[in-house]
Amino acid sequence: MSRYTDAMMTARNWFALLPALLVCSCGTVKFYTQAMGGQMEIWRESRSNATVLADDSVSTHVKRRLELIEELRAYAASDLHLPTKSFGKYCDLKRPYVVWVVYAAPEFSVEGKKWWYPLVGSLKYRGFFDEKDAVVEAKQLKNKGYDVFVGGVEAYSTLGYLKDPVLNTFLHRSDADLAELIFHELTHAKVFIPGDTDFNEAFATANAEEGVRRWLRSKRDFVTLRKYESERRKNREIIHLMLEARDQLKAVYANSHLDVEAERRAKRQVFEEMLKKALVLRPSSNARGPQGAPGWNNARLNTVATYYTMVPGFERILKQHGGDLEAFHHEVESMRKLDNDERMKILGTPKS
């Protein structure tokens, strides 16, 4: 099927949303219009991996990354039991990120703002194909009193509804990190529960990390495996500090005896302490950012909580199944019929 035919199929998927858009606000219509345009651009510019690999004008670097991705797709299908209809095409967007994502949270709450979307339910972020649109959205939310954070994203999944292409935005990654990204996005097409962002991202993270370990062992690349595991341990230490700070902030916000200014001072102190500890663990870390503690807020902290809070619970379930990925996936899929609180209880995660 030609890429233009695929693009028309994509258009029909988007046009199916139009009846819902007619009853939305102007801002909502504008959001979905930019989303449709951004997705269409990706499909127009995509070419099959085979075509790109046969193109003499394409750099050796791009071809080598595509060859690796083909290897990863094959491994994902045969050994990780993941659907692999995505990543069979390549698109060069000629920019560093595919979308820019806006996170928001009230000034005195660690609970992130949610947006509702057709098909996928509520998510704790809002994505824009143009950075300027993301900045505008963030400013509007900030003016309403929210903590906000805008971050560039190198990849995203359409959850198996569409065949997502390989993007230039993530080809710079190391072999192990590229494998983790590919396995992560393919996992979303395996199991995705509408409206439960934390569950979906933590499952994809746990499954992808395990996939990388198995892939590297299958290649007997134990040097890279040791390096990968070392990086994961360091990352987990930093993440632990951030989740610890999140718990401390919950206590601050629950203290009814603090006035607004005292609450703000306590909030700043929590972030300062978190960053001091992080810089001891990783002196070269960029966690502090150009603004130090003022650059951190509830919204930015939620970018970490979204991906990692439930990961240990998923790792425990995989271990209970003796490392059997199919049994693991089956149990995770069975949680679809439960509500959010029931899933959190199974995963050993306290309700925020």
C-alpha positions in Angstrom: 0.0 0.0 0.0 1.4 3.4 -0.9 2.2 6.0 1.7 -0.4 8.3 0.1 -3.1 5.6 0.5 -2.0 5.1 4.1 -2.3 8.8 4.7 -5.8 8.8 3.4 -6.7 6.0 5.8 -5.2 8.1 8.6 -7.3 11.1 7.4 -10.5 9.0 7.6 -9.5 8.0 11.2 -9.2 11.7 12.1 -12.4 12.7 10.2 -14.3 10.2 12.3 -13.7 12.6 15.2 -15.4 15.5 13.5 -18.9 15.0 15.0 -17.4 15.2 18.5 -15.4 18.3 17.5 -18.6 20.1 16.5 -19.7 20.3 20.1 -16.3 21.3 21.4 -15.0 24.7 22.2 -12.9 26.6 19.7 -9.8 25.8 21.6 -10.5 22.1 21.5 -11.2 22.3 17.8 -7.9 24.1 17.3 -6.1 21.4 19.3 -7.5 18.5 17.2 -6.8 20.4 14.0 -3.1 20.8 14.8 -3.0 17.1 15.9 -4.6 16.0 12.6 -2.2 18.2 10.6 0.9 16.9 12.5 -0.1 13.3 12.1 -0.8 13.8 8.4 2.7 15.4 7.9 4.3 12.3 9.4 2.4 10.0 7.1 3.1 12.1 4.0 6.8 12.1 4.7 7.1 8.5 5.6 8.8 5.9 3.4 9.2 2.2 3.9 12.5 1.1 5.6 13.3 -1.0 2.5 13.0 2.1 0.3 15.2 4.2 2.6 17.8 1.5 2.9 18.0 1.3 -0.9 18.4 5.1 -1.3 22.0 6.1 -2.0 21.3 9.6 -0.8 20.5 8.4 2.7 23.4 8.6 5.2 25.1 5.5 6.5 24.2 6.4 10.1 20.4 6.4 9.3 20.7 3.1 7.4 22.6 1.4 10.3 19.9 2.6 12.8 17.1 1.3 10.5 18.9 -2.0 10.2 19.1 -2.2 14.0 15.4 -1.3 14.3 14.5 -4.1 11.9 16.5 -6.5 14.2 14.7 -5.1 17.2 11.3 -5.6 15.6 12.1 -9.2 14.8 13.2 -9.8 18.3 10.2 -8.1 19.8 7.9 -10.4 17.8 9.7 -13.7 18.4 10.9 -13.3 21.9 9.0 -10.5 23.6 5.6 -11.4 22.1 4.8 -7.9 21.1 2.9 -6.6 18.1 5.2 -5.1 15.5 3.2 -3.5 12.8 4.8 -0.1 13.7 8.3 1.1 12.8 8.3 -0.4 9.3 8.6 3.1 7.8 10.9 6.1 8.3 10.2 9.8 8.5 12.7 12.6 8.8 10.9 15.5 10.4 14.0 17.7 10.4 13.4 18.8 14.0 14.6 17.4 17.3 11.2 16.4 18.7 8.0 15.0 17.2 5.8 16.7 19.8 6.0 19.0 22.8 4.1 17.9 25.8 2.4 20.1 28.4 2.1 18.9 32.0 0.1 20.9 34.6 -0.7 20.5 38.3 -2.3 22.9 40.9 0.2 25.0 42.8 -0.4 23.0 46.0 -1.1 19.5 44.7 0.9 16.7 43.3 -2.1 15.4 41.3 -1.6 16.2 37.6 -4.3 17.9 35.5 -6.0 15.5 33.1 -7.3 16.0 29.6 -9.9 13.7 27.9 -9.4 12.4 24.4 -11.4 10.1 22.1 -10.4 6.5 22.2 -7.8 6.8 24.9 -9.7 8.5 27.7 -8.0 10.8 30.2 -4.2 11.5 30.0 -2.0 13.6 32.2 -0.5 15.6 29.4 -1.4 17.5 26.2 0.8 17.2 23.1 1.4 19.7 20.3 3.3 19.3 17.0 4.4 22.9 17.2 6.4 24.1 20.2 4.9 27.5 20.0 1.4 26.0 20.5 2.7 24.1 23.6 4.1 27.3 25.1 0.8 29.2 24.5 -1.1 26.4 26.3 1.4 26.4 29.2 1.1 30.2 29.6 -2.7 30.0 29.7 -2.5 27.3 32.3 0.1 29.2 34.3 -2.2 32.3 34.2 -4.9 30.1 35.8 -2.6 29.3 38.7 -1.2 26.0 37.6 2.4 24.7 37.9 3.4 23.9 34.3 6.1 22.1 32.5 6.8 21.8 28.7 9.1 19.0 27.4 10.1 17.8 24.0 9.2 14.2 23.1 11.2 12.1 20.7 8.5 9.4 20.1 4.9 8.5 20.8 2.5 5.6 20.1 -0.9 5.6 18.4 -1.5 2.4 20.4 -1.8 0.2 17.4 -4.5 2.2 15.7 -1.9 3.4 13.1 1.4 2.1 11.9 3.8 4.4 13.6 7.0 5.1 11.7 10.6 5.4 12.8 11.5 9.1 13.4 14.8 10.9 13.0 14.1 12.3 16.5 15.3 9.2 18.2 18.0 7.8 15.9 20.8 9.5 18.0 20.2 7.1 20.9 22.6 4.4 21.9 21.7 0.8 20.9 20.4 -0.1 24.3 18.4 3.1 24.7 17.0 2.8 21.2 15.9 -0.8 22.0 14.2 0.4 25.1 12.3 3.1 23.2 11.2 0.7 20.5 10.1 -2.0 23.0 8.3 0.7 25.1 6.2 2.0 22.3 5.4 -1.5 21.0 4.3 -2.4 24.5 1.6 0.3 24.3 0.1 -1.5 21.4 0.0 -4.7 23.5 -1.9 -3.5 26.5 -3.3 0.0 27.0 -6.0 0.9 29.5 -7.9 4.1 28.6 -7.7 6.8 31.2 -4.9 5.3 33.4 -1.7 7.1 32.3 0.4 5.9 35.2 -0.4 2.3 34.7 0.2 2.4 31.0 3.5 4.1 31.2 4.9 2.1 34.1 3.9 -1.2 32.4 5.6 -0.1 29.1 8.7 1.0 31.1 9.0 -2.2 33.0 8.4 -4.4 30.0 10.8 -2.4 27.8 13.6 -2.6 30.3 13.2 -6.3 30.7 13.2 -6.6 26.9 16.5 -4.8 26.6 18.1 -7.1 29.2 16.9 -10.2 27.3 17.9 -8.8 23.9 21.5 -7.9 25.1 21.8 -11.4 26.7 20.7 -13.0 23.5 23.5 -11.2 21.7 25.9 -12.0 24.5 26.8 -8.3 24.7 27.5 -8.4 28.4 29.6 -5.2 28.4 26.6 -3.2 27.1 24.3 -5.0 29.5 26.5 -4.1 32.5 26.6 -0.5 31.4 22.8 -0.4 30.8 22.1 -1.9 34.2 24.5 0.6 35.8 22.7 3.5 34.2 19.3 2.1 35.3 20.5 1.8 38.9 21.7 5.4 38.8 18.5 6.6 37.3 16.4 4.7 39.9 18.4 6.4 42.6 17.5 9.8 41.2 13.9 8.8 40.6 13.7 7.6 44.2 14.7 11.0 45.4 12.0 12.6 43.2 9.3 10.3 44.4 10.4 10.9 48.0 10.1 14.6 47.3 6.6 14.0 45.9 5.6 12.3 49.2 7.1 15.2 51.2 5.1 17.6 49.2 1.9 15.7 49.8 2.5 16.2 53.5 3.1 19.9 53.0 0.0 20.4 51.0 -2.1 18.4 53.6 -0.9 20.7 56.4 -3.9 23.0 57.0 -2.0 25.1 59.5 0.3 26.6 56.8 -0.7 29.9 55.1 0.0 30.3 51.4 3.4 31.9 51.8 4.6 29.3 54.3 3.4 26.6 52.0 5.4 28.1 49.1 8.5 28.3 51.3 8.1 24.7 52.3 7.6 23.7 48.7 10.8 25.4 47.6 12.7 23.8 50.4 11.6 20.3 49.4 12.8 20.9 45.8 16.1 22.4 47.0 16.8 19.4 49.2 15.9 17.0 46.4 18.3 18.8 44.0 21.2 18.8 46.6 20.9 15.1 47.0 20.6 14.5 43.3 23.8 16.4 42.6 25.6 14.3 45.2 24.6 11.2 43.4 25.3 12.5 40.0 27.5 15.6 40.0 27.2 16.0 36.2 23.4 15.7 36.3 21.4 18.4 34.5 18.5 17.9 36.9 19.1 21.3 38.5 18.5 23.0 35.2 19.1 26.7 34.4 16.7 27.9 37.1 17.7 25.5 40.0 14.8 24.7 42.3 12.5 27.4 40.8 12.7 25.4 37.6 11.1 22.4 39.4 7.4 22.2 40.3 4.5 19.8 40.8 4.0 19.4 37.0 7.6 18.6 36.3 7.7 16.1 39.2 4.7 14.4 37.6 6.7 13.6 34.5 8.7 11.2 36.7 5.8 9.8 38.7 3.9 9.0 35.6 6.5 6.6 34.3 8.0 5.1 37.4 5.7 4.9 40.4 4.2 1.5 39.5 7.3 0.0 37.9 8.4 -2.1 40.9 4.9 -3.6 41.1 5.1 -4.8 37.5 8.6 -6.2 38.1 7.3 -8.1 41.0 4.4 -9.7 38.9 6.9 -10.7 36.2 9.1 -12.4 38.9 6.0 -14.2 40.3 5.5 -15.7 36.8 9.1 -16.9 36.7 10.0 -14.4 34.0 7.3 -15.8 31.6 6.5 -12.8 29.5 3.3 -14.3 28.0 1.9 -15.1 31.4 3.0 -11.6 32.6 1.2 -9.9 29.7 -1.9 -12.0 30.3 -2.1 -10.9 33.9 -1.6 -7.3 33.0 -4.3 -7.5 30.4 -6.7 -9.1 32.9 -6.4 -5.9 35.0 -8.3 -4.0 32.3 -11.6 -5.0 34.0 -10.5 -3.5 37.3 -10.8 0.2 38.3 -7.8 2.4 38.9 -7.8 1.9 42.7 -7.9 -1.9 42.4 -5.0 -1.9 40.0 -3.0 0.3 42.3 -3.7 -2.1 45.2 -2.4 -5.1 43.2 0.7 -3.2 42.2 1.3 -2.1 45.8 1.0 1.6 45.0 -0.8 3.8 47.5 -3.5 6.1 46.1 -2.1 9.7 45.7 
